[in-house]
Amino acid sequence: MFWMDYVGLAALFVCVAGCVPPLEKGAVLYSAADREFVTPILDAFERTNVGIEISRQFDVESSKTLGLVTRIEREKDRPRCDVFWNNELIHTIRLQKQGLLASRRWKVPDTWPKGFKAADGTWVGFAARARVLLVNKEKIPDPANWPKSVLELADKKWHHRCGLAYPVYGTTATHMAIIASHANKVLGDANANRMYFNKDRSLDWQSWSDGWIQHSVVLAGNKQVALAVSSGELDWGLTDTDDAVIEKEAGQPVEIVFPDQEKTGYGTVFIPNTISVLQRAPNPAAAALLADYLVSEKAESRLTMGNSAQFPVWPDAKIKSRLSGVQESRWAEVDFEKAADGWTEVMESLRHRIDLNRSR
């Protein structure tokens, strides 16, 4: 009898054990975030989860987000990527709308900021960067003369003295899609250049974008904009806080301005990193562990404390960005899904008009 009970229990144990899928020994991460910021976090994950190794796939600087998204789309029938770390949001939402991201329950508080988590659970936004103006203090010594709004990119008084990144990739593409889709909320004050605004004082997107295409210098990326400003090649430019802070803390004669903070201003646009797990990920168990680790407060704190000085999304985060004290900043209220809906049309239009302007 005892022997029969023992055999039965052993059989039950084998059955139960066989029904639980073993944890994979690794996962594949596609990352549009810079290698220098990602590597320490992944190394910490591997130390915490001994036996799980993360294969890291990065892409080239000039088109890394779009390049990785294209690769994910191309591999949709046989995914190779488990987790996608995007350094912006528009293209993550594009993948979501194609059904390429898995819906899951994320280990984040219910008080997560509005718009920074997908309603269907396919992605989470964390560790935001602000879209700021970087000003060369030697070129514009008096702070009273510094630009205060992104809209000034189209002002002819700054003709070829200001710049921005080519707006088809990365956060600049996201930013332009936001402005285009939220133009009715971007208001001009009484002193605004009226040629760029409608009768109700809302922004005329077409006229304004024509203006900055004519008057701004378009460079390869946000880093190139920051370098051009710090060297004095440009008086000021639109860039991300992670690129701006490097120049400021290197002792260059620059200052960071959080734009559009006036009463009629739209507020400064903050663009989060996003984490998502691919639908039919090859290593789902390891992918789940990695995804939850990447959006944890511990991982986000590394980005907040690191060279990029990113802004925490975790409610009541213990560690704040060291740029939080530079200037009190009001975050713009953004509907990222609305911006993503019009992205293709906006980008095709901008690409065509920029190319046309360069050919003249």
Secondary structure as the mmCIF struct_conf table of DSSP 4:
data_model
#
loop_
_struct_conf.conf_type_id
_struct_conf.id
_struct_conf.beg_label_comp_id
_struct_conf.beg_label_asym_id
_struct_conf.beg_label_seq_id
_struct_conf.end_label_comp_id
_struct_conf.end_label_asym_id
_struct_conf.end_label_seq_id
HELX_RH_AL_P HELX_RH_AL_P1 PHE A 2 CYS A 19
BEND BEND1 VAL A 20 VAL A 20
HELX_LH_PP_P HELX_LH_PP_P1 PRO A 21 GLU A 24
BEND BEND2 LYS A 25 LYS A 25
STRN STRN1 GLY A 26 SER A 31
BEND BEND3 ALA A 33 ALA A 33
HELX_RH_AL_P HELX_RH_AL_P2 ARG A 35 THR A 48
BEND BEND4 ASN A 49 ASN A 49
TURN_TY1_P TURN_TY1_P1 VAL A 50 GLY A 51
STRN STRN2 GLU A 53 PHE A 58
TURN_TY1_P TURN_TY1_P2 GLU A 61 SER A 63
HELX_RH_AL_P HELX_RH_AL_P3 LYS A 64 ARG A 74
TURN_TY1_P TURN_TY1_P3 GLU A 75 ASP A 77
BEND BEND5 ARG A 78 ARG A 78
BEND BEND6 ASP A 82 ASP A 82
STRN STRN3 VAL A 83 ASN A 86
BEND BEND7 ASN A 87 LEU A 89
HELX_RH_AL_P HELX_RH_AL_P4 ILE A 90 LYS A 97
TURN_TY1_P TURN_TY1_P4 GLN A 98 GLY A 99
STRN STRN4 LEU A 101 LEU A 101
BEND BEND8 LYS A 107 VAL A 108
TURN_TY1_P TURN_TY1_P5 ASP A 110 THR A 111
HELX_LH_PP_P HELX_LH_PP_P2 TRP A 112 PRO A 113
TURN_TY1_P TURN_TY1_P6 LYS A 114 GLY A 115
BEND BEND9 PHE A 116 PHE A 116
STRN STRN5 LYS A 117 LYS A 117
TURN_TY1_P TURN_TY1_P7 ALA A 119 ASP A 120
BEND BEND10 GLY A 121 THR A 122
STRN STRN6 VAL A 124 ASN A 136
TURN_TY1_P TURN_TY1_P8 LYS A 137 LYS A 139
BEND BEND11 ILE A 140 ILE A 140
HELX_RH_3T_P HELX_RH_3T_P1 PRO A 143 ASN A 145
BEND BEND12 TRP A 146 TRP A 146
HELX_RH_3T_P HELX_RH_3T_P2 VAL A 150 ALA A 154
HELX_RH_3T_P HELX_RH_3T_P3 LYS A 156 TRP A 158
TURN_TY1_P TURN_TY1_P9 HIS A 159 ARG A 161
STRN STRN7 CYS A 162 ALA A 165
TURN_TY1_P TURN_TY1_P10 PRO A 167 VAL A 168
BEND BEND13 TYR A 169 TYR A 169
HELX_RH_AL_P HELX_RH_AL_P5 GLY A 170 SER A 181
TURN_TY1_P TURN_TY1_P11 HIS A 182 HIS A 182
HELX_RH_3T_P HELX_RH_3T_P4 ALA A 183 LYS A 185
STRN STRN8 LEU A 187 LEU A 187
TURN_TY1_P TURN_TY1_P12 ALA A 190 ASN A 191
BEND BEND14 ALA A 192 ALA A 192
HELX_RH_3T_P HELX_RH_3T_P5 ARG A 194 TYR A 196
STRN STRN9 PHE A 197 PHE A 197
TURN_TY1_P TURN_TY1_P13 LYS A 199 ASP A 200
BEND BEND15 ARG A 201 ARG A 201
STRN STRN10 SER A 202 LEU A 203
HELX_RH_AL_P HELX_RH_AL_P6 TRP A 205 HIS A 215
BEND BEND16 SER A 216 SER A 216
STRN STRN11 VAL A 217 LEU A 219
BEND BEND17 ALA A 220 GLY A 221
HELX_RH_AL_P HELX_RH_AL_P7 ASN A 222 SER A 231
TURN_TY1_P TURN_TY1_P14 GLY A 232 GLY A 232
BEND BEND18 GLU A 233 ASP A 235
STRN STRN12 TRP A 236 ASP A 240
HELX_RH_AL_P HELX_RH_AL_P8 THR A 241 GLU A 249
TURN_TY1_P TURN_TY1_P15 ALA A 250 GLY A 251
BEND BEND19 PRO A 253 PRO A 253
STRN STRN13 VAL A 254 VAL A 257
BEND BEND20 GLU A 262 GLU A 262
TURN_TY1_P TURN_TY1_P16 LYS A 263 THR A 264
STRN STRN14 THR A 268 THR A 268
STRN STRN15 PHE A 270 VAL A 277
STRN STRN16 LEU A 278 LEU A 278
TURN_TY1_P TURN_TY1_P17 GLN A 279 ARG A 280
BEND BEND21 PRO A 282 ASN A 283
HELX_RH_AL_P HELX_RH_AL_P9 PRO A 284 LEU A 294
TURN_TY1_P TURN_TY1_P18 VAL A 295 VAL A 295
BEND BEND22 SER A 296 SER A 296
HELX_RH_AL_P HELX_RH_AL_P10 GLU A 297 MET A 305
BEND BEND23 GLY A 306 GLY A 306
TURN_TY1_P TURN_TY1_P19 ASN A 307 SER A 308
HELX_LH_PP_P HELX_LH_PP_P3 GLN A 310 GLN A 310
STRN STRN17 PHE A 311 PHE A 311
HELX_LH_PP_P HELX_LH_PP_P4 PRO A 312 PRO A 312
BEND BEND24 TRP A 314 TRP A 314
TURN_TY1_P TURN_TY1_P20 PRO A 315 ASP A 316
BEND BEND25 LYS A 318 ILE A 319
TURN_TY1_P TURN_TY1_P21 ARG A 322 VAL A 326
BEND BEND26 GLN A 327 GLN A 327
HELX_LH_PP_P HELX_LH_PP_P5 ARG A 330 ARG A 330
STRN STRN18 TRP A 331 TRP A 331
HELX_LH_PP_P HELX_LH_PP_P6 ALA A 332 ALA A 332
HELX_RH_AL_P HELX_RH_AL_P11 PHE A 336 ASP A 341
TURN_TY1_P TURN_TY1_P22 GLY A 342 GLY A 342
HELX_RH_AL_P HELX_RH_AL_P12 TRP A 343 ARG A 358
TURN_TY1_P TURN_TY1_P23 SER A 359 SER A 359
#
